[in-house]
Amino acid sequence: MNKHQTSVTILRKVEDSGLACAMKSGSLPVLATPQMIAWMEEASCLCLHLQENQTSVGIYMNVCHNAPSPKGADIRIEAELKSEKGRILDFEVNAWMGEICIGKGTHQRAIVDTNKFLAKIATKS
């Protein structure tokens, strides 16, 4: 059985590539929701201590993006492992700009065998 961290916090800065206008998820120069979500997944992955032949894949994300963040803003992303049922892990995720919660939600990941997963994908191409 894997022993996972219960929580991880990462710090990121809003850059040009993560703006809504750059990611085509909107037209404004503010943090794009897909970028915020990617950071939430990154923080969740960092909680995991997996065996050499394992990886995790995101299978569910439910978030609210409640406040805009301009280019250059410092963002704190938190992921907390709430439960583990077999190979399914549930996380609570939050994103903060200073004291303002800009996004929050839940995220679920599945632990998979890397080789089996890649072999399954190879048959679909």
Disulfide bonds with the S-S distance in Angstrom:
none
